[in-house]
């Protein structure tokens, strides 16, 4: 009887210790860190066998620079699992092929020379000038990679100002490009930059509402 009990215990231990679940994890794009139960196992595409004698779900984190981190659970059945990773761009970035313009009416007591110099002064405080055409009332800056407060080689902005022929209004716009981690720039606009720029121009040369 004692020998039989020992055999049953050993058999139970064998089955419990031998139970595991295999996962084959892929991502688009590849090269994401795969973390299971708080342990980094490898980089996608990755095949991992995880000891799971209780038949429970396991925590999984998929992380790659430039993309939103995915936190999920994997079922005890195992198998192939695929994740499409989402680009992580600044929250103020809006994807568009035609960035919107903002208009500012110039105060009547301001000459074109004064308005032009004030707008130019606002621009050169934060940007280097790429195109400067006073006769046509047009100015555009170079790209800046530090608008978010830190140097990012995957995000850049620039601004443009264009005076109308009557010289009583100036239109401004912000352009922004976000670079996908797998290459290629996405065109758009930065809403915070446009709002800041409009407020600065309004405070400098804009008409005061009564």
C-alpha positions as CSV (number, residue, x, y, z in Angstrom):
1,X,0.0,0.0,0.0
2,X,2.9,2.4,0.9
3,X,4.6,1.6,-2.4
4,X,1.5,2.3,-4.4
5,X,1.0,5.7,-2.6
6,X,4.6,6.7,-3.4
7,X,4.1,5.8,-7.1
8,X,0.9,7.9,-7.3
9,X,2.7,10.9,-5.8
10,X,5.6,10.5,-8.2
11,X,3.3,10.2,-11.1
12,X,1.4,13.4,-10.0
13,X,4.7,15.3,-9.7
14,X,5.7,14.1,-13.2
15,X,2.5,15.4,-14.8
16,X,2.5,18.7,-12.9
17,X,6.2,19.4,-13.7
18,X,5.9,18.4,-17.3
19,X,2.9,20.7,-18.1
20,X,3.8,23.7,-20.2
21,X,2.3,26.0,-22.9
22,X,4.0,27.1,-26.1
23,X,3.5,30.5,-27.7
24,X,4.7,31.8,-31.1
25,X,4.5,35.6,-30.9
26,X,4.8,37.8,-34.0
27,X,4.4,41.6,-34.4
28,X,4.1,44.1,-37.2
29,X,6.7,45.5,-37.3
30,X,8.9,42.9,-35.8
31,X,11.6,43.5,-33.2
32,X,9.4,44.1,-30.2
33,X,10.4,43.0,-26.7
34,X,8.2,40.1,-25.4
35,X,7.7,40.0,-21.7
36,X,5.8,37.2,-20.0
37,X,5.0,37.2,-16.3
38,X,7.4,40.2,-15.7
39,X,10.3,38.4,-17.5
40,X,11.7,39.5,-20.9
41,X,11.9,36.3,-23.0
42,X,13.0,37.6,-26.3
43,X,12.3,39.8,-29.4
44,X,9.5,39.1,-31.9
45,X,9.1,36.9,-33.8
46,X,9.7,34.7,-30.8
47,X,8.8,31.2,-29.7
48,X,8.6,30.5,-26.0
49,X,7.5,27.6,-23.9
50,X,6.1,28.7,-20.5
51,X,5.6,26.3,-17.6
52,X,1.9,26.5,-16.8
53,X,0.9,23.5,-14.7
54,X,-2.3,25.3,-13.4
55,X,-3.7,25.9,-16.8
56,X,-4.0,29.7,-16.2
57,X,-3.7,32.8,-18.3
58,X,-0.3,34.6,-18.2
59,X,0.5,38.3,-18.4
60,X,2.2,39.5,-21.6
61,X,3.7,42.8,-22.5
62,X,4.8,43.8,-26.1
63,X,7.0,46.8,-26.2
64,X,8.9,48.6,-29.0
65,X,10.3,52.1,-29.2
66,X,8.1,54.4,-31.2
67,X,5.0,52.3,-30.7
68,X,2.3,52.0,-28.1
69,X,3.0,49.3,-25.5
70,X,0.5,46.4,-25.5
71,X,-0.4,44.8,-22.2
72,X,-2.6,41.7,-22.4
73,X,-3.1,38.1,-21.2
74,X,-2.4,34.9,-23.1
75,X,-4.6,31.9,-22.8
76,X,-3.5,28.5,-21.5
77,X,-4.1,26.9,-24.9
78,X,-1.0,28.5,-26.5
79,X,-0.4,28.7,-30.2
80,X,0.5,31.5,-32.7
81,X,-0.4,35.1,-31.6
82,X,0.0,38.2,-33.7
83,X,0.0,41.9,-32.7
84,X,-0.2,44.9,-34.9
85,X,1.7,47.7,-33.2
86,X,0.3,51.3,-33.3
87,X,2.5,54.3,-34.0
88,X,3.3,56.5,-31.0
89,X,3.2,60.1,-32.2
90,X,2.8,63.3,-30.1
91,X,-0.8,63.9,-29.0
92,X,-0.8,67.3,-30.6
93,X,0.1,65.8,-34.0
94,X,-2.8,65.7,-36.6
95,X,-2.3,63.7,-39.8
96,X,-3.3,65.8,-42.8
97,X,-2.0,66.5,-46.3
98,X,-3.2,70.1,-46.1
99,X,-2.4,71.9,-42.8
100,X,-5.0,74.5,-41.8
101,X,-4.2,78.2,-41.8
102,X,-5.1,80.6,-39.1
103,X,-5.7,84.3,-39.9
104,X,-4.9,87.4,-37.9
105,X,-6.2,90.8,-38.8
106,X,-3.5,93.5,-38.4
107,X,-4.2,96.6,-36.3
108,X,-4.9,99.7,-38.4
109,X,-2.1,101.7,-36.7
110,X,0.5,99.2,-37.8
111,X,2.3,99.7,-41.1
112,X,3.3,96.6,-43.1
113,X,7.0,97.2,-42.2
114,X,6.2,97.1,-38.5
115,X,3.9,94.1,-38.8
116,X,6.5,92.3,-40.9
117,X,9.3,93.0,-38.5
118,X,7.2,91.8,-35.5
119,X,6.2,88.6,-37.2
120,X,9.8,87.9,-38.2
121,X,11.0,88.6,-34.7
122,X,8.5,86.1,-33.3
123,X,9.7,83.4,-35.8
124,X,13.5,83.9,-35.3
125,X,13.2,83.4,-31.5
126,X,12.4,79.7,-32.0
127,X,13.3,78.9,-35.6
128,X,15.9,79.5,-38.3
129,X,14.5,81.1,-41.5
130,X,14.5,79.1,-44.7
131,X,12.7,81.4,-47.1
132,X,12.3,85.2,-46.6
133,X,10.4,87.3,-49.3
134,X,9.4,90.6,-47.8
135,X,8.1,91.9,-51.2
136,X,5.6,89.1,-51.4
137,X,5.0,89.0,-47.6
138,X,6.1,85.4,-47.3
139,X,8.3,83.7,-44.7
140,X,8.9,80.1,-43.9
141,X,11.2,78.5,-41.3
142,X,13.5,75.5,-41.4
143,X,12.4,72.3,-39.6
144,X,12.9,72.1,-35.9
145,X,13.3,68.8,-34.0
146,X,12.9,70.1,-30.4
147,X,9.3,71.4,-30.3
148,X,8.2,68.7,-27.9
149,X,10.8,69.9,-25.3
150,X,13.4,67.3,-26.2
151,X,15.4,66.4,-29.3
152,X,13.4,63.9,-31.4
153,X,14.7,62.7,-34.7
154,X,11.3,61.3,-35.5
155,X,9.3,64.5,-35.1
156,X,9.8,67.9,-36.7
157,X,7.8,71.1,-37.2
158,X,8.1,74.3,-39.2
159,X,5.9,77.4,-39.6
160,X,4.9,79.7,-42.4
161,X,3.4,83.2,-42.6
162,X,1.8,84.9,-45.6
163,X,0.6,88.5,-45.7
164,X,-2.4,89.3,-48.0
165,X,-1.9,91.8,-50.9
166,X,-3.7,94.5,-48.9
167,X,-1.3,94.0,-46.0
168,X,-4.1,94.1,-43.5
169,X,-4.1,90.3,-42.7
170,X,-1.5,87.6,-42.1
171,X,-2.2,83.9,-42.5
172,X,-0.1,81.4,-40.5
173,X,0.2,77.7,-40.5
174,X,2.2,75.0,-38.7
175,X,3.5,71.9,-40.5
176,X,4.5,68.7,-38.6
177,X,6.1,65.5,-39.8
178,X,6.1,62.3,-37.8
179,X,8.6,59.6,-38.9
180,X,7.4,56.0,-38.6
181,X,10.0,53.8,-36.9
182,X,10.1,51.6,-40.0
183,X,10.8,54.7,-42.2
184,X,8.9,57.4,-44.0
185,X,7.5,60.7,-42.9
186,X,3.8,61.2,-42.1
187,X,2.6,64.7,-43.1
188,X,0.4,66.7,-40.7
189,X,0.1,69.7,-38.4
190,X,0.8,70.4,-34.7
191,X,-2.3,71.9,-33.1
192,X,-0.4,73.3,-30.0
193,X,2.2,75.0,-32.2
194,X,-0.5,76.7,-34.3
195,X,-2.4,77.9,-31.3
196,X,0.7,79.2,-29.6
197,X,1.8,80.9,-32.8
198,X,-1.6,82.5,-33.4
199,X,-1.7,83.8,-29.8
200,X,1.8,85.3,-30.2
201,X,1.0,87.0,-33.5
202,X,-2.4,88.3,-32.1
203,X,-0.7,89.7,-29.1
204,X,1.9,91.5,-31.2
205,X,0.1,92.9,-34.2
206,X,-3.5,91.7,-34.0
207,X,-6.6,93.8,-33.7
208,X,-8.2,94.1,-30.3
209,X,-11.8,93.0,-30.1
210,X,-14.2,95.3,-28.3
